[in-house]
Amino acid sequence: MDDLAAEVVRRCRELARVSEEPGRLTRPFASAAMARANALVGGWMEEGGMAVRVDAAGNRITVDVVQLFLGEAAARAAREDDAEEIPPPNDVWIRNTSRGLRTLPVTAAAPITVNVHGAAESGSATTNIAKTLSELADIDGLENGVFWLTVADGQVTRIAEQYLP
């Protein structure tokens, strides 16, 4: 128990050092210090197995990176992973070898589209619908979707949902 208490104190002190001003605790909204503090705490949450989601106000998204295989590559990957059904249904295989999550900033101009998660709105799961990051954050069931992220210089510049039959 003493080790746990010491770890809590250590983390509180580490978080307290994240500030805009030396010797003071200053983290204005949307500042670099706030982003660093959010990333630090988000990392601790991920280590503990907690899921971190879209933060529209902070322009950040947390993702679970997977490998997507289609067609013959899907059959090979499914075979390598000892799948029960080869080829896999609809010739699609998703491999997730890491429970680690990654949190990335999203540029303000990043186009965001959904299709499956917009089917109720458009009437079709194959029609792309533009969304803002705030609208994306409000969609239920995102964890069940597959999205392509384009990343440049460490920032997400495009988010597009992948239709899967």
Buried (B, 14 or more C-beta within 10 A) or exposed (E): EEEEEEEEEEEEEEBEEBBBEEEEEEBEEEEEBBBBBBBBBBEEBBEEEEEBBBBBEBBBBBBEEEEBBBEEEBBBBBEEBEBEEBBBEEBBBBBEEEEEBBBBBBBEEBEBBBBBBBBEEEEEBEBBBEBEBEBBBEBEEBEEBBBEBEEEEEBBBBBBBBBBE
